[in-house]
Amino acid sequence: MERVLFDRVRKNLNRLPIHIVRNLQRWALQVESLGIREVRKIPGYHDEPLRGDRTGQRSIRLSRSYRAFYTEIEDEGDEVNLIQVEEINKHDY
């Protein structure tokens, strides 16, 4: 199961611009080393809780046009579950 999931994630990451993948990797490494609660304090990510259909999720900015959506795994402390990376177009909202 893990291998299938990993392949799917890798395939989706290949569709993103390289600078977005690098920003996501940088964020993931910081979460791993500092913990999600400390990384939330970094102003450049604009980490914020979401409302509406995405209640319970949070988003970070990877660039002006890309956001990553995640949830915190409460039982595991500082672990997160990345849901998706999405291009945000100002004409869509």
Secondary structure, 3 states (H helix, E strand, C coil): CHHHHHHHHHHHHHCCCHHHHHHHHHHHHHHHHHCHHHHCCCHHHCCEECCHHHCCCEEEECCCCEEEEEEEEHHHCCEEEEEEEEECCHHHC
